[in-house]
């Protein structure tokens, strides 16, 4: 197999930025499939701008935000993690320790790729700006 050079751009890169996510279930050591998520734009009011469900790879089939909808601003991704673990048969306390995981972040450049991965278990999570 031939690999591109380190300086080569991937063919999905474009002049417009995009927002993607990837959820990994660290409790089971696998991608988190079937997780519902919403994206809100924050400002004077909290506005729902997108919703999706992760595929078998723990990703969305399309960017969560792209093209003209991809704007500079503050955002919040909300992941329905409690429902995901309950659906896997994990015994959860009531109320659930983690039910919805909310990550607030800023987009400061319209031409960049923002990737927000979520590593999650029923009792903890971490995130970072990925690539």
N, C-alpha and C positions, 0 to 999 in steps of 0.2 A: 504494500500500500504506500502511496506517495503522500507525504504531508506537506502543507504549505510552509513557507519560511515564517519565522517568528514575526517578521514585519508585514506579512501579507494580511489583508483584511478579509474577514469571513464574508461570504457572498450575501449574508443577510444584513450586513451593515448598510446603513443608508445615511443620507444627510440629515434625516429626521431622527430624533431620539425615540426611545421606547422604554417601557417599564415591563419587566418580567419578574417571575417569582418561581421558586422551587421549594417544595416542602419535603423534608426527610424525617421519617419516623425513627427516632433514635432508640426507642424502646423495643422495636421489632426489627431494626436494621434494614429498613426498606423505604422506598418512596411512599409518601402518603397520598394514596389515590382516593378520589371522591370527596375531597375537602371543599366545602363551600367557602367562598371568600367574596368580600366586597371591597371596592375602592371608593373612598370619599375624598373630594377636594374640600380643603378647609379654607375658610375665609369668614366673611360676615355670617354665613350660614354653612352648615355641614351639608355638602351636596353629593349624593350618590352618583358616580360617573361610570362605574362598571361593576359587573359581578361575573363570577365564573365558578367552575368546578374543576379540580385538578384531575388529570388523566392518570393512567397507570404508572407513568414515570414521575408523578408528583408535580407536574408542570401544567400550565394552561396551553391549549393548542395554539392560541394566538397571544401576542403581547396583551397584557392587562390594559395598557394605555399606549397609544401610538398615533402617528399622523397628526392631524390638526387638533385632536383632543389632548395631545401631549403638550402641556403648558408648564411654564415655571410656576412654582407655588408650593404650598404645604399640603400634604396628603396623609391619609390614614388607610392602611390595609387592615381589614378585620378578617381573621381566620376562624372558622367554626371548628375548633379543635376538640372540644368536649363531645360534640356529635360524632366526629370521626372516631375517637377512641371508644365511645359507647357502641358504635356500629361494628367495631372489631371485637366486641365482647369483653372489653376491659372493665373490671369492676371499679366504678368511680364513686367517690363520696358524694353526698348531697348536702349542701350544694357542691358542685364540682370545684376542685382546686383551680384548674384552668378550664374555662368554658370557651370564651372567645379571646383570642390573642390579638391585641391591637398594636400595630407598629406605626408610629407617626414619623414622617421623614419629609425632607425637602428636595425638590427638583430645582436646580439652579441653572441648568443649561439645556436648551431644547434640542441640541444635536448630540447628546450623549446617551449611552445605554445605562439605565439604572436597573440593577438586578437586586432583588431583596429576597434572599433565601431564608427559610425558617427551618431550624433543626428543633424538633419538638418531642416531648414525652408527656405523659399525663401530669407530670409534676414539675416541669421546667422547660425552658426554651432558650435559644440564642439566635441572633441574626447579625448580619453585617452587610456592607455594600459589596456585592459580588461582581463578577465580570461576565 
